Amino acid sequence: MGKQMLWLQDDAQPVTCTEKLRVLEENWEELHSVVQDAFEDAVLMGVSEQDMRQKLTDLIAGLVSPKVGHAA
């Protein structure tokens, strides 16, 4: 997917651990692939692109933080 992303910690410092960066990048690539496939399937089945984008945005907004136990 191109160049490596910058992953920031809560204190705005970048994550520098090589193993953590490897896991983050692998997860990001897998997530991108799954979301892209779901988006394409929905649009090809007649769902409006705008509606699907909103549903994906809502999904992300509703993720539960493991730090606080509720949606961000």
N, C-alpha and C positions, 0 to 999 in steps of 0.2 A: 504493500500500500504506500510505499514511498519512504520519506525520511521518518526517523524516530520522533515520537511525540515527547513533549516536555510534560512530565507528571509532577504536579505540585502537592506538597504536604500542607497541613493546616496552617503552618507558620510561613507559607509561601516559598519555602525552600524546595528545590527540586529533589525528587527521589534519585539517589545515585547508586543504590545497591544493584549490581548487575543482575542478580537472580530475580529481584523484584521487578526490574525493568523488563526482563524476558517474559515473566508471567503477565505483566500488564499488557505488553504488546501482543502476546498470543491471545489473551482474552479479547482485546480490542479487535483484532483481525477476525476472530470467530464471531463476535457480536456483530460486526459490520456485515459479514457474510449472511448471517441468519436474518438480520433486519432487512437487508437488501432483497433477499429471497422472498420474505413475507410481503414486503412492499410491492414487488413485481407481481407476485401471485394475486394480491388484492386488486391491483390496478387492472391486470389482465382479466379478472373475473368481474369487472365492472364497477368496482369501488372508486369513487372520485379520489384523485391524488390528494387534494386538499383535505378531504375527510380522513384518509389514511395517515397523512402527516400529523394531523391533529390528534388522532388516536395514539400514535407513537409518542408524541410530545406528552400527552396525558399519562402514558405508561411510565415514562421516565420521571415525570413530576411526582408520581405516586410511589416511587421506590422507597423502601424502608431502610433507614440507616442502621447498621449494626451497632453504632455507637449510642444511639438514643432510643431505638426501638420503635420509631414512628417515621412517617414520611417527612422528607426534608421541607 
